[in-house]
Amino acid sequence: MASDGDLTVALDVTIDDELKHEGIARELVNRIQNMRKDADLEVTDHIDLQIKKDTNNLVAKAVEANVDYIKTETLAKNLELVDRLESGTDIEFDDVATTLALQKH
């Protein structure tokens, strides 16, 4: 909260579940886009994407709440949440640790 004369401004900086899930989804999109680039995929190439569920279910909840956004932004034809991945790229940020795997569709 801040005041200047007759003007007072207060911000609620509470991060609710919806906002947290959106932030996770945005970071997943960023990481997936980097993986697409590293795999030398064309901008228009569609992908199949697998995301490993995490132990605290943050990833699963974030993906389920934002599946259309993730698929649209990454051009994923198929997006699958899985319990195990034999290979992929491990990622970590904030309270999230998961594995991503993608291949050209």
C-alpha positions as CSV (number, residue, x, y, z in Angstrom):
1,M,0.0,0.0,0.0
2,A,1.2,3.5,-0.8
3,S,-0.2,6.9,-0.2
4,D,0.5,10.3,-1.7
5,G,-1.7,13.1,-0.4
6,D,-5.4,12.2,-1.0
7,L,-4.5,9.2,-3.2
8,T,-4.0,5.7,-1.7
9,V,-3.2,2.6,-3.7
10,A,-3.3,-0.9,-2.4
11,L,-2.4,-4.1,-4.4
12,D,-3.5,-7.6,-3.6
13,V,-0.4,-9.7,-4.4
14,T,-2.0,-13.0,-3.4
15,I,-1.4,-15.7,-6.1
16,D,-4.4,-18.0,-6.2
17,D,-4.4,-21.4,-7.8
18,E,-5.7,-20.2,-11.2
19,L,-2.9,-17.6,-11.5
20,K,-0.3,-20.2,-10.3
21,H,-1.5,-22.7,-13.0
22,E,-1.4,-20.0,-15.7
23,G,2.2,-19.2,-14.7
24,I,3.2,-22.8,-14.9
25,A,1.5,-23.2,-18.3
26,R,3.4,-20.2,-19.6
27,E,6.7,-21.5,-18.4
28,L,6.0,-24.9,-19.9
29,V,5.2,-23.2,-23.2
30,N,8.5,-21.3,-23.0
31,R,10.5,-24.5,-22.3
32,I,8.7,-26.4,-25.1
33,Q,9.4,-23.6,-27.5
34,N,13.1,-23.8,-26.6
35,M,13.0,-27.6,-27.2
36,R,11.4,-27.0,-30.6
37,K,14.2,-24.6,-31.5
38,D,16.9,-27.0,-30.2
39,A,15.3,-29.8,-32.3
40,D,15.6,-27.6,-35.4
41,L,11.8,-27.8,-36.1
42,E,10.3,-25.3,-38.5
43,V,8.0,-22.7,-37.0
44,T,5.0,-24.4,-38.7
45,D,5.9,-28.0,-37.7
46,H,3.3,-29.6,-35.5
47,I,4.4,-31.8,-32.6
48,D,3.3,-34.6,-30.3
49,L,4.0,-33.7,-26.7
50,Q,4.3,-35.7,-23.5
51,I,4.5,-34.2,-20.1
52,K,5.3,-36.2,-17.0
53,K,3.0,-35.7,-14.1
54,D,4.8,-34.4,-11.0
55,T,4.5,-35.7,-7.5
56,N,2.5,-32.7,-6.2
57,N,0.1,-32.6,-9.2
58,L,0.9,-28.9,-10.0
59,V,1.9,-29.8,-13.6
60,A,-1.2,-31.9,-14.2
61,K,-3.5,-29.3,-12.8
62,A,-1.8,-26.5,-14.8
63,V,-1.9,-28.5,-18.0
64,E,-5.5,-29.5,-17.6
65,A,-6.6,-25.9,-16.9
66,N,-4.6,-24.5,-19.8
67,V,-4.5,-27.4,-22.4
68,D,-5.8,-25.4,-25.3
69,Y,-3.4,-22.5,-24.7
70,I,-0.4,-24.9,-24.5
71,K,-1.4,-26.8,-27.6
72,T,-2.1,-23.6,-29.6
73,E,1.2,-21.9,-28.6
74,T,3.3,-24.9,-29.2
75,L,1.5,-26.3,-32.3
76,A,0.9,-29.6,-30.4
77,K,-1.5,-31.9,-32.2
78,N,-1.4,-34.3,-29.3
79,L,-0.6,-33.5,-25.6
80,E,-0.5,-36.4,-23.2
81,L,0.1,-36.3,-19.4
82,V,2.0,-39.5,-18.5
83,D,3.1,-41.1,-15.3
84,R,6.5,-42.1,-16.7
85,L,8.8,-41.0,-19.6
86,E,11.7,-43.2,-20.7
87,S,13.4,-40.3,-22.2
88,G,13.0,-36.5,-22.5
89,T,14.2,-33.3,-21.1
90,D,14.1,-32.7,-17.3
91,I,13.0,-29.2,-16.3
92,E,12.7,-27.4,-13.0
93,F,11.4,-24.0,-12.0
94,D,9.8,-22.7,-8.8
95,D,8.1,-25.7,-7.2
96,V,7.9,-27.6,-10.4
97,A,10.0,-30.6,-11.6
98,T,8.9,-32.6,-14.6
99,T,10.1,-34.1,-17.9
100,L,9.0,-33.1,-21.4
101,A,9.3,-35.1,-24.6
102,L,8.3,-33.9,-28.0
103,Q,8.5,-35.2,-31.6
104,K,7.5,-33.9,-34.9
105,H,3.9,-35.0,-35.7
